[in-house]
Amino acid sequence: MKFRWSEWLTAAALVLAFSAFAAAEASEQASVDVEVQ
C-alpha cells in the first residue's frame, strides 16, 4: 500500500490540528480550575 503525499499531509494536518485543539482545551480548563480555587 502506497500513500500519496497529499493524503499523508492531509492526515498529518488533521492530527496536528486536533492535538493542538485538545491541548488548548486542556490548558484552558486548567486555568479555569486554578481561578476557582
Secondary structure, DSSP 4 states (H G I P E B T S, - for coil): ----HHHHHHHHHHHHHHHHHHHHHHHHHHHHHHHH-
